[in-house]
Amino acid sequence: MTNRTNSWGVSYSRIAWLENAIKSHDNVASISRHDDIIIKVTRKRGCPLVIICLDEYTLGEAAARRVMQEFPSVNFISVGGNWNGYVPEAKNLCLSHKIGLFNSSELSGALFKDEFWTYHKKDKEGNPIYPFKTP
């Protein structure tokens, strides 16, 4: 595991929090970290995940494209804590590339799902709840 700086400005505390949350998940067999903010996850059930740890208050479409360009193997973007979110355009872009885009409140549910990129919380009527934010 590394503890370096990264071009996304993600603090070590954010990385350590995500790493610990993933390690303690019931569907995670093992993890490894590289490039400071990339966490490779072997799940007990489901395909492997390559998660990028970010701390973006609002992840926009341009930042999602930057992730895809800089880290083509990433299939799961973690934007940060419960207060972090993303714009609908970023979510739609990620969905079209089968890349999960989540904040910490969505993390656990997504790690259980085979088609993890489609995971979303639901309201009482069964409608999707997304942590959309305006830039």
N, C-alpha and C positions, 0 to 999 in steps of 0.2 A: 504494500500500500504506500502511496506517495502522499506527501504533504507539501506540495509546491504551490506556486502561484499559477493562475490560469488566465487566459485572455477573456474570460467571461466575468471575471471579478467575483467569483463565488467564494465565499469565506469557508475556512476549514470547519467552522461550527455547523454550517449548513450541510456540508459534505458528510461530516461525522453523524449528524442527525439522520440523514437519509440512509447512510450505510447501516446504522443500527436498526432503523425501522425495517429495512429489507432483511437483514440477518435474522431478526426475530419473527419473521412471517412464517406461518405454518406451511406454506407451499414452496419455501425456498430451501434448496439442498445445499448450495454453496454460492459464494460470491468472490469476485476479485476486482480490484480497482486499478485503472491505469489512466494516463494522461490527466491525472488529478481529479477530473470530474466524470469519468466514464466508469460505470460499474457493470461488470458482466455477471449475469445471474443465471444459475442453473436451477430450474424449478423441479420439484418432485413430479408434478404433472404439468405438461405444457411445454412449448418450445422455449429455448433459451431467450433471455432478454439482454439487450445492451442499452442501459439506461444512462442518459446524460443528466447530471445534477445541475440545475440552474437555480437562480434566485431572481426571477423576473416578476415584478409586480403585475405587469400585463405583457404577456408574450404576444407579439404581433406576427403577422405573416412573414415579414422580412426576416425576423429572428428565427422563425421555424425553418425558413429556406437556408439560412446561414448554418444552422445545425446540420441539415441534410448535406450541405456542401462540405463542411469541415469534418463531419463524422458520418460518412455514408453507411456505416454498419449500425448506427443507432436506430432502434425500433421503439423507443420509449423515452419520452421527454418529461422530466419532473420539473415543474416550474417553481416549486418551493412550497411554502406553508399554506395553511388554510386561507390566508389573506391574499395569496397570489392567484392569478388567473390568466386568462388568454382571451383573445378576440375570436369571434365566430369564424373569421376567414382562416385563422391559424388552425383551428380545430378541423375545419373542412379540408384544408390542405393535408393535414396529418392523416385524417381518415382515408383520404384518397390514396395515400401511400402506405396504408396499414401501419401507421406509427401511432402509438399511444401518446396522448397529451393530457397530463393530469397535474393537479395540485395534491398536497398531502392528504386531503380529505377523501380523495378518490383512489389513492395508492393501493390500499389493502384489497379492495374489491377487484381492481384490475389485475393484481398479481395472481388471483385465483382463476381468472377467465382464460379459456383457450384462445378466443379471439379478443385478446385484451384491449386492442385499440378501439373496440366498439363499446367498452364498458362506460356506463354513466349511472349516476345516482338517479332515483326516481322520486317524484312527489306522490302524494296520496292517490292521485288518479292514474299513476303509471307513466306520466310524462317525464322526459329527461330533464334533469337539473344540471346545468353546467355553470361553473364559476366564471361566466363571461364578465369582462371588464371593458370599459372604454379607455382608449389610450389618452 
